[in-house]
């Protein structure tokens, strides 16, 4: 690290890159509010503070057919409460069903319940075969 970055980090009290990212988030949130775009994509309520402000992808880019395209597509960007954004990410995992994992994650649809029931029945049968 060169002396210039050390000096910047010392004066800012945090790494310069971190401070730069914070500044960009403050600027973006300020513009979002001025343009009346401060409405949560997930719940539709107003985003009141910087601490609850987050940027999200409407369609998850990770593990998609074209992750780079979805990541940088501005039409795929929305603003949300951080809490709503995190909750939506958890729901995305649950929506990949029916499966045993989605049942474990909390999905209780009929298909996931049936998969769980069949898994338990298979375990019981295997246990009975081992005992006999």
N, CA, C and O atoms as a GROMACS GRO file, in nm:
protein
  528
    1UNK      N    1   0.086  -0.117   0.000
    1UNK     CA    2   0.000   0.000   0.000
    1UNK      C    3   0.091   0.124   0.000
    1UNK      O    4   0.184   0.133   0.079
    2UNK      N    5   0.062   0.217  -0.089
    2UNK     CA    6   0.146   0.337  -0.095
    2UNK      C    7   0.108   0.437   0.014
    2UNK      O    8   0.003   0.425   0.078
    3UNK      N    9   0.194   0.534   0.034
    3UNK     CA   10   0.174   0.634   0.140
    3UNK      C   11   0.045   0.713   0.123
    3UNK      O   12  -0.020   0.749   0.221
    4UNK      N   13   0.006   0.740  -0.004
    4UNK     CA   14  -0.118   0.815  -0.029
    4UNK      C   15  -0.240   0.743   0.024
    4UNK      O   16  -0.328   0.805   0.083
    5UNK      N   17  -0.246   0.610   0.001
    5UNK     CA   18  -0.361   0.533   0.050
    5UNK      C   19  -0.359   0.520   0.202
    5UNK      O   20  -0.464   0.523   0.266
    6UNK      N   21  -0.240   0.507   0.259
    6UNK     CA   22  -0.229   0.499   0.405
    6UNK      C   23  -0.282   0.628   0.467
    6UNK      O   24  -0.358   0.625   0.564
    7UNK      N   25  -0.243   0.740   0.410
    7UNK     CA   26  -0.287   0.870   0.461
    7UNK      C   27  -0.439   0.884   0.448
    7UNK      O   28  -0.506   0.930   0.541
    8UNK      N   29  -0.494   0.843   0.333
    8UNK     CA   30  -0.640   0.851   0.312
    8UNK      C   31  -0.712   0.763   0.415
    8UNK      O   32  -0.810   0.806   0.476
    9UNK      N   33  -0.664   0.641   0.433
    9UNK     CA   34  -0.727   0.549   0.528
    9UNK      C   35  -0.723   0.605   0.670
    9UNK      O   36  -0.821   0.598   0.743
   10UNK      N   37  -0.609   0.661   0.707
   10UNK     CA   38  -0.595   0.718   0.841
   10UNK      C   39  -0.690   0.835   0.861
   10UNK      O   40  -0.756   0.844   0.965
   11UNK      N   41  -0.698   0.924   0.763
   11UNK     CA   42  -0.782   1.043   0.779
   11UNK      C   43  -0.930   1.009   0.776
   11UNK      O   44  -1.010   1.074   0.843
   12UNK      N   45  -0.968   0.908   0.698
   12UNK     CA   46  -1.109   0.868   0.690
   12UNK      C   47  -1.150   0.774   0.804
   12UNK      O   48  -1.268   0.761   0.836
   13UNK      N   49  -1.052   0.710   0.864
   13UNK     CA   50  -1.079   0.616   0.973
   13UNK      C   51  -1.123   0.479   0.927
   13UNK      O   52  -1.147   0.390   1.008
   14UNK      N   53  -1.135   0.463   0.797
   14UNK     CA   54  -1.170   0.335   0.736
   14UNK      C   55  -1.095   0.327   0.602
   14UNK      O   56  -1.046   0.430   0.554
   15UNK      N   57  -1.085   0.209   0.542
   15UNK     CA   58  -1.019   0.202   0.411
   15UNK      C   59  -1.086   0.295   0.310
   15UNK      O   60  -1.208   0.310   0.308
   16UNK      N   61  -1.006   0.358   0.226
   16UNK     CA   62  -1.055   0.453   0.127
   16UNK      C   63  -1.160   0.390   0.036
   16UNK      O   64  -1.259   0.455   0.002
   17UNK      N   65  -1.139   0.266  -0.005
   17UNK     CA   66  -1.236   0.197  -0.091
   17UNK      C   67  -1.371   0.181  -0.024
   17UNK      O   68  -1.475   0.198  -0.088
   18UNK      N   69  -1.371   0.150   0.104
   18UNK     CA   70  -1.495   0.138   0.181
   18UNK      C   71  -1.566   0.273   0.189
   18UNK      O   72  -1.687   0.282   0.170
   19UNK      N   73  -1.487   0.378   0.218
   19UNK     CA   74  -1.544   0.513   0.226
   19UNK      C   75  -1.603   0.554   0.092
   19UNK      O   76  -1.710   0.615   0.087
   20UNK      N   77  -1.534   0.521  -0.016
   20UNK     CA   78  -1.582   0.554  -0.150
   20UNK      C   79  -1.714   0.484  -0.180
   20UNK      O   80  -1.805   0.544  -0.237
   21UNK      N   81  -1.725   0.358  -0.142
   21UNK     CA   82  -1.851   0.283  -0.162
   21UNK      C   83  -1.965   0.344  -0.081
   21UNK      O   84  -2.078   0.355  -0.130
   22UNK      N   85  -1.936   0.384   0.043
   22UNK     CA   86  -2.038   0.448   0.127
   22UNK      C   87  -2.086   0.578   0.064
   22UNK      O   88  -2.206   0.606   0.061
   23UNK      N   89  -1.993   0.657   0.014
   23UNK     CA   90  -2.027   0.784  -0.050
   23UNK      C   91  -2.117   0.761  -0.171
   23UNK      O   92  -2.214   0.833  -0.192
   24UNK      N   93  -2.084   0.661  -0.252
   24UNK     CA   94  -2.165   0.631  -0.370
   24UNK      C   95  -2.307   0.589  -0.330
   24UNK      O   96  -2.404   0.626  -0.397
   25UNK      N   97  -2.319   0.513  -0.221
   25UNK     CA   98  -2.452   0.472  -0.175
   25UNK      C   99  -2.531   0.592  -0.127
   25UNK      O  100  -2.650   0.602  -0.154
   26UNK      N  101  -2.466   0.685  -0.055
   26UNK     CA  102  -2.532   0.807  -0.007
   26UNK      C  103  -2.579   0.890  -0.126
   26UNK      O  104  -2.692   0.939  -0.127
   27UNK      N  105  -2.493   0.906  -0.225
   27UNK     CA  106  -2.530   0.983  -0.345
   27UNK      C  107  -2.647   0.918  -0.418
   27UNK      O  108  -2.742   0.987  -0.458
   28UNK      N  109  -2.641   0.786  -0.435
   28UNK     CA  110  -2.748   0.716  -0.505
   28UNK      C  111  -2.880   0.728  -0.431
   28UNK      O  112  -2.984   0.755  -0.492
   29UNK      N  113  -2.878   0.707  -0.299
   29UNK     CA  114  -3.002   0.717  -0.222
   29UNK      C  115  -3.060   0.858  -0.230
   29UNK      O  116  -3.181   0.874  -0.241
   30UNK      N  117  -2.974   0.958  -0.226
   30UNK     CA  118  -3.018   1.097  -0.239
   30UNK      C  119  -3.088   1.119  -0.374
   30UNK      O  120  -3.194   1.182  -0.378
   31UNK      N  121  -3.031   1.068  -0.482
   31UNK     CA  122  -3.093   1.082  -0.614
   31UNK      C  123  -3.224   1.003  -0.623
   31UNK      O  124  -3.322   1.050  -0.680
   32UNK      N  125  -3.224   0.882  -0.567
   32UNK     CA  126  -3.345   0.799  -0.567
   32UNK      C  127  -3.460   0.872  -0.498
   32UNK      O  128  -3.573   0.871  -0.546
   33UNK      N  129  -3.430   0.936  -0.385
   33UNK     CA  130  -3.533   1.012  -0.312
   33UNK      C  131  -3.580   1.131  -0.396
   33UNK      O  132  -3.701   1.155  -0.406
   34UNK      N  133  -3.488   1.206  -0.455
   34UNK     CA  134  -3.524   1.324  -0.534
   34UNK      C  135  -3.612   1.287  -0.653
   34UNK      O  136  -3.698   1.365  -0.694
   35UNK      N  137  -3.590   1.168  -0.708
   35UNK     CA  138  -3.667   1.123  -0.825
   35UNK      C  139  -3.792   1.045  -0.784
   35UNK      O  140  -3.862   0.991  -0.870
   36UNK      N  141  -3.820   1.039  -0.654
   36UNK     CA  142  -3.936   0.964  -0.602
   36UNK      C  143  -3.935   0.818  -0.644
   36UNK      O  144  -4.040   0.759  -0.674
   37UNK      N  145  -3.817   0.760  -0.647
   37UNK     CA  146  -3.803   0.618  -0.677
   37UNK      C  147  -3.778   0.538  -0.550
   37UNK      O  148  -3.742   0.420  -0.556
   38UNK      N  149  -3.798   0.601  -0.434
   38UNK     CA  150  -3.766   0.539  -0.306
   38UNK      C  151  -3.882   0.454  -0.253
   38UNK      O  152  -3.923   0.466  -0.137
   39UNK      N  153  -3.932   0.369  -0.340
   39UNK     CA  154  -4.040   0.277  -0.306
   39UNK      C  155  -3.985   0.135  -0.320
   39UNK      O  156  -3.924   0.101  -0.421
   40UNK      N  157  -4.007   0.054  -0.218
   40UNK     CA  158  -3.953  -0.081  -0.214
   40UNK      C  159  -4.014  -0.168  -0.324
   40UNK      O  160  -4.136  -0.178  -0.336
   41UNK      N  161  -3.929  -0.230  -0.401
   41UNK     CA  162  -3.972  -0.322  -0.508
   41UNK      C  163  -4.049  -0.441  -0.452
   41UNK      O  164  -4.138  -0.493  -0.519
   42UNK      N  165  -4.015  -0.483  -0.331
   42UNK     CA  166  -4.077  -0.602  -0.272
   42UNK      C  167  -4.210  -0.573  -0.203
   42UNK      O  168  -4.309  -0.643  -0.227
   43UNK      N  169  -4.214  -0.469  -0.118
   43UNK     CA  170  -4.335  -0.447  -0.037
   43UNK      C  171  -4.415  -0.324  -0.079
   43UNK      O  172  -4.529  -0.308  -0.036
   44UNK      N  173  -4.356  -0.238  -0.164
   44UNK     CA  174  -4.427  -0.120  -0.212
   44UNK      C  175  -4.430  -0.002  -0.117
   44UNK      O  176  -4.493   0.099  -0.147
   45UNK      N  177  -4.364  -0.014  -0.001
   45UNK     CA  178  -4.362   0.096   0.096
   45UNK      C  179  -4.240   0.184   0.074
   45UNK      O  180  -4.142   0.143   0.012
   46UNK      N  181  -4.247   0.307   0.125
   46UNK     CA  182  -4.139   0.404   0.111
   46UNK      C  183  -4.015   0.358   0.187
   46UNK      O  184  -4.024   0.308   0.299
   47UNK      N  185  -3.898   0.376   0.126
   47UNK     CA  186  -3.770   0.348   0.190
   47UNK      C  187  -3.729   0.477   0.261
   47UNK      O  188  -3.699   0.577   0.195
   48UNK      N  189  -3.728   0.475   0.392
   48UNK     CA  190  -3.712   0.596   0.473
   48UNK      C  191  -3.568   0.636   0.501
   48UNK      O  192  -3.539   0.755   0.516
   49UNK      N  193  -3.476   0.541   0.508
   49UNK     CA  194  -3.340   0.576   0.550
   49UNK      C  195  -3.234   0.504   0.468
   49UNK      O  196  -3.260   0.402   0.403
   50UNK      N  197  -3.116   0.559   0.473
   50UNK     CA  198  -3.002   0.500   0.404
   50UNK      C  199  -2.972   0.360   0.457
   50UNK      O  200  -2.934   0.271   0.382
   51UNK      N  201  -2.990   0.342   0.588
   51UNK     CA  202  -2.960   0.212   0.650
   51UNK      C  203  -3.049   0.100   0.598
   51UNK      O  204  -3.008  -0.016   0.594
   52UNK      N  205  -3.171   0.133   0.558
   52UNK     CA  206  -3.262   0.029   0.508
   52UNK      C  207  -3.264   0.022   0.356
   52UNK      O  208  -3.334  -0.062   0.300
   53UNK      N  209  -3.188   0.107   0.288
   53UNK     CA  210  -3.185   0.115   0.142
   53UNK      C  211  -3.094   0.006   0.085
   53UNK      O  212  -2.982  -0.013   0.131
   54UNK      N  213  -3.143  -0.065  -0.016
   54UNK     CA  214  -3.059  -0.162  -0.087
   54UNK      C  215  -3.095  -0.164  -0.235
   54UNK      O  216  -3.204  -0.125  -0.275
   55UNK      N  217  -3.001  -0.210  -0.311
   55UNK     CA  218  -3.018  -0.226  -0.456
   55UNK      C  219  -3.031  -0.376  -0.480
   55UNK      O  220  -2.954  -0.455  -0.426
   56UNK      N  221  -3.126  -0.414  -0.560
   56UNK     CA  222  -3.141  -0.557  -0.588
   56UNK      C  223  -3.167  -0.583  -0.735
   56UNK      O  224  -3.203  -0.493  -0.811
   57UNK      N  225  -3.147  -0.707  -0.772
   57UNK     CA  226  -3.178  -0.751  -0.908
   57UNK      C  227  -3.316  -0.813  -0.904
   57UNK      O  228  -3.345  -0.900  -0.821
   58UNK      N  229  -3.403  -0.769  -0.995
   58UNK     CA  230  -3.540  -0.822  -0.999
   58UNK      C  231  -3.537  -0.972  -1.029
   58UNK      O  232  -3.607  -1.050  -0.965
   59UNK      N  233  -3.456  -1.009  -1.126
   59UNK     CA  234  -3.437  -1.150  -1.159
   59UNK      C  235  -3.297  -1.186  -1.110
   59UNK      O  236  -3.200  -1.123  -1.152
   60UNK      N  237  -3.283  -1.286  -1.023
   60UNK     CA  238  -3.151  -1.321  -0.972
   60UNK      C  239  -3.053  -1.354  -1.086
   60UNK      O  240  -3.084  -1.433  -1.176
   61UNK      N  241  -2.936  -1.294  -1.079
   61UNK     CA  242  -2.837  -1.315  -1.184
   61UNK      C  243  -2.749  -1.436  -1.155
   61UNK      O  244  -2.701  -1.501  -1.247
   62UNK      N  245  -2.728  -1.466  -1.028
   62UNK     CA  246  -2.639  -1.575  -0.989
   62UNK      C  247  -2.694  -1.708  -1.038
   62UNK      O  248  -2.810  -1.741  -1.016
   63UNK      N  249  -2.610  -1.784  -1.105
   63UNK     CA  250  -2.644  -1.915  -1.161
   63UNK      C  251  -2.747  -1.907  -1.273
   63UNK      O  252  -2.810  -2.008  -1.306
   64UNK      N  253  -2.765  -1.789  -1.333
   64UNK     CA  254  -2.856  -1.777  -1.447
   64UNK      C  255  -2.783  -1.818  -1.574
   64UNK      O  256  -2.662  -1.844  -1.570
   65UNK      N  257  -2.854  -1.823  -1.686
   65UNK     CA  258  -2.791  -1.861  -1.813
   65UNK      C  259  -2.688  -1.757  -1.857
   65UNK      O  260  -2.586  -1.793  -1.916
   66UNK      N  261  -2.714  -1.630  -1.830
   66UNK     CA  262  -2.622  -1.522  -1.869
   66UNK      C  263  -2.604  -1.426  -1.751
   66UNK      O  264  -2.662  -1.318  -1.750
   67UNK      N  265  -2.524  -1.466  -1.651
   67UNK     CA  266  -2.512  -1.385  -1.529
   67UNK      C  267  -2.461  -1.244  -1.554
   67UNK      O  268  -2.509  -1.150  -1.490
   68UNK      N  269  -2.367  -1.225  -1.644
   68UNK     CA  270  -2.314  -1.091  -1.670
   68UNK      C  271  -2.421  -1.000  -1.727
   68UNK      O  272  -2.432  -0.884  -1.688
   69UNK      N  273  -2.500  -1.051  -1.820
   69UNK     CA  274  -2.605  -0.970  -1.880
   69UNK      C  275  -2.707  -0.927  -1.774
   69UNK      O  276  -2.744  -0.810  -1.766
   70UNK      N  277  -2.753  -1.023  -1.693
   70UNK     CA  278  -2.852  -0.990  -1.590
   70UNK      C  279  -2.795  -0.899  -1.482
   70UNK      O  280  -2.867  -0.814  -1.430
   71UNK      N  281  -2.668  -0.916  -1.449
   71UNK     CA  282  -2.606  -0.834  -1.345
   71UNK      C  283  -2.603  -0.686  -1.386
   71UNK      O  284  -2.634  -0.599  -1.304
   72UNK      N  285  -2.566  -0.658  -1.510
   72UNK     CA  286  -2.548  -0.520  -1.555
   72UNK      C  287  -2.672  -0.458  -1.622
   72UNK      O  288  -2.671  -0.340  -1.657
   73UNK      N  289  -2.777  -0.537  -1.641
   73UNK     CA  290  -2.898  -0.487  -1.706
   73UNK      C  291  -2.972  -0.390  -1.613
   73UNK      O  292  -3.027  -0.431  -1.511
   74UNK      N  293  -2.973  -0.263  -1.648
   74UNK     CA  294  -3.036  -0.162  -1.563
   74UNK      C  295  -3.186  -0.183  -1.549
   74UNK      O  296  -3.246  -0.140  -1.450
   75UNK      N  297  -3.249  -0.249  -1.646
   75UNK     CA  298  -3.391  -0.281  -1.635
   75UNK      C  299  -3.417  -0.392  -1.533
   75UNK      O  300  -3.531  -0.416  -1.494
   76UNK      N  301  -3.310  -0.457  -1.490
   76UNK     CA  302  -3.321  -0.564  -1.391
   76UNK      C  303  -3.289  -0.514  -1.250
   76UNK      O  304  -3.283  -0.593  -1.156
   77UNK      N  305  -3.268  -0.384  -1.235
   77UNK     CA  306  -3.231  -0.324  -1.106
   77UNK      C  307  -3.354  -0.261  -1.040
   77UNK      O  308  -3.435  -0.197  -1.107
   78UNK      N  309  -3.364  -0.279  -0.911
   78UNK     CA  310  -3.472  -0.218  -0.832
   78UNK      C  311  -3.415  -0.177  -0.697
   78UNK      O  312  -3.305  -0.216  -0.660
   79UNK      N  313  -3.492  -0.097  -0.625
   79UNK     CA  314  -3.454  -0.052  -0.491
   79UNK      C  315  -3.550  -0.115  -0.392
   79UNK      O  316  -3.670  -0.127  -0.417
   80UNK      N  317  -3.493  -0.155  -0.278
   80UNK     CA  318  -3.574  -0.223  -0.177
   80UNK      C  319  -3.524  -0.191  -0.038
   80UNK      O  320  -3.411  -0.144  -0.019
   81UNK      N  321  -3.611  -0.217   0.060
   81UNK     CA  322  -3.563  -0.220   0.198
   81UNK      C  323  -3.464  -0.336   0.206
   81UNK      O  324  -3.486  -0.441   0.145
   82UNK      N  325  -3.358  -0.319   0.279
   82UNK     CA  326  -3.259  -0.426   0.296
   82UNK      C  327  -3.326  -0.553   0.348
   82UNK      O  328  -3.296  -0.663   0.303
   83UNK      N  329  -3.415  -0.536   0.444
   83UNK     CA  330  -3.486  -0.649   0.504
   83UNK      C  331  -3.570  -0.723   0.399
   83UNK      O  332  -3.573  -0.846   0.396
   84UNK      N  333  -3.639  -0.649   0.314
   84UNK     CA  334  -3.720  -0.711   0.209
   84UNK      C  335  -3.633  -0.781   0.105
   84UNK      O  336  -3.669  -0.887   0.054
   85UNK      N  337  -3.521  -0.721   0.073
   85UNK     CA  338  -3.429  -0.777  -0.025
   85UNK      C  339  -3.374  -0.910   0.025
   85UNK      O  340  -3.372  -1.008  -0.050
   86UNK      N  341  -3.330  -0.914   0.149
   86UNK     CA  342  -3.277  -1.038   0.208
   86UNK      C  343  -3.386  -1.144   0.215
   86UNK      O  344  -3.362  -1.261   0.187
   87UNK      N  345  -3.507  -1.102   0.254
   87UNK     CA  346  -3.619  -1.196   0.261
   87UNK      C  347  -3.653  -1.254   0.125
   87UNK      O  348  -3.687  -1.372   0.114
   88UNK      N  349  -3.643  -1.172   0.021
   88UNK     CA  350  -3.672  -1.219  -0.114
   88UNK      C  351  -3.567  -1.320  -0.159
   88UNK      O  352  -3.599  -1.416  -0.228
   89UNK      N  353  -3.443  -1.298  -0.119
   89UNK     CA  354  -3.336  -1.393  -0.155
   89UNK      C  355  -3.363  -1.528  -0.091
   89UNK      O  356  -3.341  -1.632  -0.154
   90UNK      N  357  -3.412  -1.527   0.033
   90UNK     CA  358  -3.448  -1.653   0.100
   90UNK      C  359  -3.564  -1.720   0.029
   90UNK      O  360  -3.564  -1.842   0.011
   91UNK      N  361  -3.664  -1.641  -0.012
   91UNK     CA  362  -3.781  -1.695  -0.082
   91UNK      C  363  -3.741  -1.759  -0.215
   91UNK      O  364  -3.797  -1.861  -0.254
   92UNK      N  365  -3.643  -1.698  -0.284
   92UNK     CA  366  -3.598  -1.754  -0.412
   92UNK      C  367  -3.550  -1.896  -0.393
   92UNK      O  368  -3.576  -1.983  -0.476
   93UNK      N  369  -3.480  -1.918  -0.282
   93UNK     CA  370  -3.432  -2.053  -0.253
   93UNK      C  371  -3.550  -2.146  -0.227
   93UNK      O  372  -3.551  -2.260  -0.274
   94UNK      N  373  -3.649  -2.098  -0.154
   94UNK     CA  374  -3.767  -2.180  -0.125
   94UNK      C  375  -3.845  -2.210  -0.252
   94UNK      O  376  -3.900  -2.319  -0.266
   95UNK      N  377  -3.851  -2.116  -0.343
   95UNK     CA  378  -3.932  -2.135  -0.463
   95UNK      C  379  -3.878  -2.243  -0.556
   95UNK      O  380  -3.950  -2.287  -0.646
   96UNK      N  381  -3.755  -2.287  -0.537
   96UNK     CA  382  -3.700  -2.395  -0.618
   96UNK      C  383  -3.754  -2.527  -0.561
   96UNK      O  384  -3.684  -2.598  -0.488
   97UNK      N  385  -3.873  -2.557  -0.595
   97UNK     CA  386  -3.938  -2.676  -0.541
   97UNK      C  387  -4.025  -2.738  -0.647
   97UNK      O  388  -4.036  -2.682  -0.757
   98UNK      N  389  -4.084  -2.847  -0.622
   98UNK     CA  390  -4.085  -2.916  -0.495
   98UNK      C  391  -3.953  -2.992  -0.473
   98UNK      O  392  -3.896  -3.049  -0.566
   99UNK      N  393  -3.907  -2.991  -0.350
   99UNK     CA  394  -3.786  -3.064  -0.313
   99UNK      C  395  -3.781  -3.081  -0.163
   99UNK      O  396  -3.850  -3.013  -0.087
  100UNK      N  397  -3.697  -3.174  -0.122
  100UNK     CA  398  -3.676  -3.197   0.021
  100UNK      C  399  -3.614  -3.073   0.084
  100UNK      O  400  -3.649  -3.036   0.196
  101UNK      N  401  -3.521  -3.009   0.014
  101UNK     CA  402  -3.454  -2.890   0.067
  101UNK      C  403  -3.553  -2.776   0.086
  101UNK      O  404  -3.548  -2.706   0.188
  102UNK      N  405  -3.642  -2.755  -0.010
  102UNK     CA  406  -3.738  -2.645   0.006
  102UNK      C  407  -3.832  -2.672   0.123
  102UNK      O  408  -3.876  -2.578   0.190
  103UNK      N  409  -3.863  -2.799   0.149
  103UNK     CA  410  -3.944  -2.833   0.266
  103UNK      C  411  -3.868  -2.796   0.393
  103UNK      O  412  -3.924  -2.737   0.486
  104UNK      N  413  -3.738  -2.830   0.398
  104UNK     CA  414  -3.655  -2.796   0.514
  104UNK      C  415  -3.645  -2.645   0.531
  104UNK      O  416  -3.638  -2.595   0.644
  105UNK      N  417  -3.645  -2.572   0.419
  105UNK     CA  418  -3.635  -2.426   0.424
  105UNK      C  419  -3.766  -2.358   0.463
  105UNK      O  420  -3.770  -2.237   0.483
  106UNK      N  421  -3.873  -2.437   0.473
  106UNK     CA  422  -3.998  -2.379   0.520
  106UNK      C  423  -4.116  -2.388   0.426
  106UNK      O  424  -4.227  -2.349   0.463
  107UNK      N  425  -4.096  -2.440   0.304
  107UNK     CA  426  -4.208  -2.452   0.211
  107UNK      C  427  -4.297  -2.569   0.255
  107UNK      O  428  -4.249  -2.680   0.276
  108UNK      N  429  -4.423  -2.543   0.269
  108UNK     CA  430  -4.516  -2.647   0.313
  108UNK      C  431  -4.627  -2.670   0.209
  108UNK      O  432  -4.739  -2.706   0.243
  109UNK      N  433  -4.592  -2.648   0.081
  109UNK     CA  434  -4.690  -2.676  -0.024
  109UNK      C  435  -4.715  -2.828  -0.029
  109UNK      O  436  -4.635  -2.905   0.024
  110UNK      N  437  -4.822  -2.869  -0.092
  110UNK     CA  438  -4.858  -3.011  -0.097
  110UNK      C  439  -4.749  -3.097  -0.160
  110UNK      O  440  -4.723  -3.208  -0.114
  111UNK      N  441  -4.684  -3.045  -0.265
  111UNK     CA  442  -4.580  -3.122  -0.334
  111UNK      C  443  -4.460  -3.145  -0.243
  111UNK      O  444  -4.407  -3.256  -0.236
  112UNK      N  445  -4.417  -3.041  -0.173
  112UNK     CA  446  -4.302  -3.054  -0.083
  112UNK      C  447  -4.336  -3.144   0.036
  112UNK      O  448  -4.251  -3.221   0.081
  113UNK      N  449  -4.458  -3.134   0.086
  113UNK     CA  450  -4.500  -3.223   0.196
  113UNK      C  451  -4.500  -3.368   0.151
  113UNK      O  452  -4.461  -3.458   0.226
  114UNK      N  453  -4.544  -3.391   0.029
  114UNK     CA  454  -4.547  -3.528  -0.024
  114UNK      C  455  -4.405  -3.584  -0.038
  114UNK      O  456  -4.381  -3.700  -0.006
  115UNK      N  457  -4.313  -3.502  -0.085
  115UNK     CA  458  -4.173  -3.545  -0.096
  115UNK      C  459  -4.119  -3.580   0.042
  115UNK      O  460  -4.049  -3.680   0.058
  116UNK      N  461  -4.150  -3.499   0.141
  116UNK     CA  462  -4.107  -3.526   0.279
  116UNK      C  463  -4.170  -3.654   0.330
  116UNK      O  464  -4.103  -3.735   0.394
  117UNK      N  465  -4.299  -3.673   0.304
  117UNK     CA  466  -4.367  -3.795   0.349
  117UNK      C  467  -4.304  -3.919   0.287
  117UNK      O  468  -4.282  -4.019   0.356
  118UNK      N  469  -4.275  -3.913   0.157
  118UNK     CA  470  -4.213  -4.027   0.089
  118UNK      C  471  -4.072  -4.054   0.141
  118UNK      O  472  -4.030  -4.170   0.152
  119UNK      N  473  -3.998  -3.947   0.174
  119UNK     CA  474  -3.863  -3.963   0.228
  119UNK      C  475  -3.869  -4.037   0.362
  119UNK      O  476  -3.789  -4.127   0.387
  120UNK      N  477  -3.963  -3.998   0.447
  120UNK     CA  478  -3.978  -4.062   0.579
  120UNK      C  479  -4.022  -4.207   0.562
  120UNK      O  480  -3.972  -4.296   0.631
  121UNK      N  481  -4.116  -4.231   0.471
  121UNK     CA  482  -4.163  -4.368   0.447
  121UNK      C  483  -4.048  -4.456   0.398
  121UNK      O  484  -4.036  -4.571   0.439
  122UNK      N  485  -3.964  -4.403   0.312
  122UNK     CA  486  -3.848  -4.477   0.259
  122UNK      C  487  -3.750  -4.509   0.372
  122UNK      O  488  -3.694  -4.618   0.377
  123UNK      N  489  -3.728  -4.414   0.463
  123UNK     CA  490  -3.639  -4.437   0.577
  123UNK      C  491  -3.694  -4.546   0.668
  123UNK      O  492  -3.620  -4.632   0.715
  124UNK      N  493  -3.825  -4.542   0.692
  124UNK     CA  494  -3.887  -4.643   0.778
  124UNK      C  495  -3.874  -4.782   0.716
  124UNK      O  496  -3.845  -4.880   0.785
  125UNK      N  497  -3.897  -4.790   0.585
  125UNK     CA  498  -3.886  -4.918   0.515
  125UNK      C  499  -3.742  -4.971   0.524
  125UNK      O  500  -3.721  -5.089   0.548
  126UNK      N  501  -3.648  -4.885   0.503
  126UNK     CA  502  -3.506  -4.924   0.510
  126UNK      C  503  -3.473  -4.973   0.650
  126UNK      O  504  -3.401  -5.072   0.666
  127UNK      N  505  -3.524  -4.904   0.753
  127UNK     CA  506  -3.499  -4.944   0.891
  127UNK      C  507  -3.558  -5.081   0.918
  127UNK      O  508  -3.493  -5.165   0.980
  128UNK      N  509  -3.682  -5.106   0.872
  128UNK     CA  510  -3.747  -5.234   0.892
  128UNK      C  511  -3.669  -5.345   0.826
  128UNK      O  512  -3.655  -5.454   0.883
  129UNK      N  513  -3.616  -5.321   0.705
  129UNK     CA  514  -3.537  -5.421   0.635
  129UNK      C  515  -3.408  -5.452   0.709
  129UNK      O  516  -3.365  -5.568   0.712
  130UNK      N  517  -3.346  -5.350   0.769
  130UNK     CA  518  -3.223  -5.370   0.844
  130UNK      C  519  -3.248  -5.449   0.971
  130UNK      O  520  -3.164  -5.531   1.011
  131UNK      N  521  -3.362  -5.426   1.035
  131UNK     CA  522  -3.394  -5.493   1.160
  131UNK      C  523  -3.427  -5.640   1.136
  131UNK      O  524  -3.389  -5.726   1.216
  132UNK      N  525  -3.496  -5.669   1.027
  132UNK     CA  526  -3.535  -5.808   0.997
  132UNK      C  527  -3.420  -5.879   0.940
  132UNK      O  528  -3.431  -5.998   0.907
   0.00000   0.00000   0.00000
